[in-house]
Amino acid sequence: MLGVVTAAVAGLLLLLLLLRDRLFPFLWADLGAFLALGGAAARCRRRLSRRPAVTLLEVFQEHARRQPHRPLLLFQDEVYTYRDVEQRSSRAAHVFSQRLGLQPGQTVAVFLPNEPTYVWTWLALAKLGCSMACLNYNVRGQALLHALAAAQATFVLASAELQDALEEVLPDLQRDGIKVFYLSSTSPTPGVEALLPAIEAASDKPLPSHHRAGITANSKAIYIYTSGTTGLPKAAVITELKLMMVASLGRICGIRGTDHIYTTLPLYHSAGLLIGVGGCLEMDGLMDDGKMCKGGEKKRRDIYSDKWIPGGMDGMTDDKKRATCVLRSKFSASQFWDDCRRYNVTVIQYVGELMRYLCNTPKRDNDQKHGVRLAVGNGLRAEVWKEFLQRFGPISIWELYGATEGNAGFINYTGKIGAVGRANPFLKSFAPFELIKYNVEQDEPVRDERGLCIRVRPGETGLLVIKITKNTPFHGYAGDSKKTEKKILRDVLAKGDTFFNSGDLLMMDHEKFVYFQDRVGDTFRWKGENVATTEVEATLAMVNFIQEVNVYGVSVPGCEGKCGMAAIRLKPGMSFEGENLYAFTKETLPSYAAPRFVRVQEALEITGTFKQCKGNLVREGFDPTIIKDPLFFRDEKKKSYVPMNTDIYAAIQEAKINLEVSNSIGA
């Protein structure tokens, strides 16, 4: 009898194994992702719960002690080792403390391009317990002043390359008591000190620990500006815990300690700074907090496992290598693969547009002669994904999804082309999310008779919302409680619950793969940047001949994202002035935020609740054969908005006119 039961159980187990791929084809992948992400989160929380807290800074410093000569940054022809960056950051920290009088808890804005100075400045401020506000180096004028005010920055550390932008607002900064310094050898601006000579002469001794005595998991580490710097940037709060968890994404995606990571994305964005540079700092390491055990054996705590292991620092060899970041000042499609070969790059970072630019370059015989094995990024469309792999070879692509200020996201850990991730049943218990019905015209969720939101079915597009819990907190925006509140959706599935409103429309298929569909409300993407329509509207409303304005995005053949367009109503007795509007937008908006098309209407359509309607405008686009209203096109050569005609329209449709000529990422 026992033999029969044993045989039956064995047969059942065999049947389950045989049917596993048919019934649960992604079970092991889902479980593996859950264990990797859950383990990373637990490790980060464990590190930061210790006293003193072990932050990303301490992890980096241990790397510098154990492998001082390992390259951390490669930039142009320069090599910066872990020791170089550790010593430079310590020198800078001493100057910032003694000369500037920086105190723990203060916020310092960094206005720098992509260069090694950015990295050691970040670490120097961290050593002093200061928060860093990462200013987008494209912002100008009022947008720059607003960014500084939002983060309550009291100091600005700037590059001399950005002299014009800085001098434009310098009187306002001085009036507000904000002190400005150049991180250069000489100052091009009278009255603004250059700190580099003092930094080079300063001591590189470690900073006293009291500067960071109050650091916890919830301490504000940095501010990263979201929603595209289109006039009113929002400063997203990045805590020490979130910083470390985002940095750990690289390891989860398969980045190894031997990798060279090519970062062409701007360091003022979370992808470049936290995943690109931070991912290198987060690689395996050992904390030097050794202790003596029974028998006199010395042990130390491993950062990665957080376990005590035999061995001390003295005479210790380290066969674990550290990842190296290959940093470039700006993306260049023509030099991308040459750089990868020159620097032995094995991992690249991307945004969807970047991959498309690479696919659009002339084909070469050596397109697949490189060492790149892994690509990590976001926004990659399925058709570009396929073309990229076909042309450049079998590179493992890990697509990510998440907002800088968001409380959770997705990782495409299965390699499903076109998907941003999966609705992992294991992870969803720790980071609950929903896709809910959304009325695009009304720009609000659809609710049932109880006032609660309605889940969409598989295959339907819905608004992504993520529950705000202890595991998935939402820290909001610094200095803007109204915009923070706007991102919180209440009474979603039950009265009293709160969810983070992503502002994105996604779709989940029957296999639980999740796909990005579009952005909703007041934001769309163009040329790698988020453009908030309400903020562009606020800027255009200052034009003397514009009475009302409605900004939206329209699709353009061959272009990623949506191109900006504005419908306007003129003030009574006023006429449209193309040259003046061009000059105004050139001065007040980044190039990617300035509308490419303008439509002049006698009246703008609104709803019964006085919300502007965008649906019909988006559908009609900029086709002069459909639209009878006056249409204008932004002509960069003539530096004016000129009347739109069928010839211009045909040239755009045939890609003879390149609307991305002033690409913010580079060319």
Phi, psi and omega in degrees: 000316180299323179294324179293316180297316180299317180295321180294316179297316179298319179296320179296316179298319179296319179296318179297321179294321180292325182271354185304312183293335180276317184273320183226068187295339183246017183302309185289326177295317179296317181294319179297318178295320179299314181294321180292311181290317178296320178295319179296316180297317180295320180295317180296317180294322181295317179300314186282347178277347179286161179234116000288158182295143175263104180260182178299330178298313180296324177298314178300315183296326176293320175301316181296327178286323188273326178225068186299331186265002178288129179297130174260317183232135169244124183218114185055241180259009185258147177238126178243116180279172177300322178294318179304311183291322178297314182290318179296319180292325177292318178300314180298319181297320178298318180292316180299324182285312187277321186270322182266340181074029181296141179237153177306137178097346178284156178251131180239127179272136179248122184240077189227151172280181176290109178197160181304330178307325180301318185290311183287337174291316176304311182292325178297315179295323178297323180296336179265001181074023180260150174273147180247128175263119186269092182287135173290123185286002174269346185286151182218161170054231184298326179297321179293316179297319179297319180299318179293319180293323182299318181272358182055043179286137179252351178223150174233125174252116191234161173270145177295339177296336183258028183306311184300315181296323182287316182293334179299325183249004185303317178301322178292320179296315180296323177297323182273002178078019178271124183268138186240138178221147174264139173265066183215173182286323179228159180256127177276356185242121178302135178087355178247122186280143173264126189264347187300319177302319179293323180294317181295333181268353186281166177287147176254021178292151179302149179281148176301145185290343184295339179298330185245019184297330184265007183289131176227180180300328184265005177295144179282115183270309181214165172240127176242131187273129183247177179063032158077008178051043182266037178122320180224080181296150176249131183268101179285134181277124176246111180279170178300322180294313181295321178303313182291323181291321177293320178298330181284351179299326180301314180298318181297325180281354176107011175290134183248166181294344180266000187281152168250117186258121182269114183244107175253354180284150182296141181286349175281355174260153183296326182298311182291312185283311188275319180273316181292296180282312181300326178297327176290318181293332188276352183303165186313142177194170181240133178276136181274065174235053185298159178218157178268132180251185181302139180081008178081008180288131179267136179233163179218160184265128178278127181298319187290312182266345184061031179247153175281129181232156181295150173112147177245188182283325186293127176068013185276135175260152183232106179269002176270121181271166180247142180294153180242136179261122174265108188259135176236145184293327182201145180297137175225115181296322184289334183252002187302303185286330174297320176297318181300320178287320182297319186258011180055047182290136177243341180227134176241151173254149183211163157239162188307318181297323181300316180295323180292321177299321178296320180292335182275353179286155178302140181291145179233159178293334184259022182305327182256011178264084179202172181253014182288125180245344188216138175233131182235128180178205183207160174082024183269117179286152185302316184293325177287322178305310182296315181296321180298313181295319181296322184275318189255003172101177186284076178265132178286121183252124177247104180274132180247155172222135176169152176263146179306317181272357185290167182253001175190175181197197180232155172229129176274087185270358179258348181080017178296117185296128177094342182271152175263353179160196180230153173278078184294118184295331179287315181290329184296335178290337179261333179228076185295135176219164178217154167252118186243156180296140185223132177267105185294322180297314180280346180059048180199157179294152174275134181239154179272189184293342178272355183085013180257158180284163186241125177292145174273160178270162176306135182094346179262149178275136180214163178283129177281124174231142184236127186296138178270113182224182177296323179283333182232071181283157174242116185268348172074203184246139179290135173070016181211078181295330180293317179287330174296313180296327181296333180274359179257125179254127185251158178054056182277298178251340179208152179299129177096348180282162180226138180228150172280127179271109184290334185076012182241144174261125180233166177225138177247129180273185185288346176265007178073020169279143185248135183234136174286135180249309184189167172263148182242174174069234191255022183221138169219169182252137176212125178057043175079005182234149173278134179242115179273115185297323181296327181284324175293321177300317180298325179288313182293334180296344179278350179292136191294337182257003181261125178270309179224155180213142177227115184256141182206172180251141178236148180284142178232129181306133177081003182242143174283152176069207180229146182268142183288137176219147182233130169261129184230155170242128184282152173292148181305132178080000181256156178240162180287133182238096187297317182293318180294320179294320178300311182298320180296313181291329178296324183276331191250344184233145169300156186302323183287344183265343181290129180300137177275337181227148177229134178241124182262120181242155176284330178210141178265135182289134177226163178272179178294340178259020174066029173264139180291140178266132181246342188304307181295322179298316180296316182296322181282337176060228184232028183280112183290345178280342179260318186271127179265346177291156174300132180240144179227149182239137181283106181262109184291328180290317181275352180053051182199162168268115185254156180303134179280138177223177184293330179293316178296317180301315180296320180296323178291316180298327181267008178062026175278339173250122182267107181285348182259022185299327179259049185301131182287340181276325180134177181221000000 
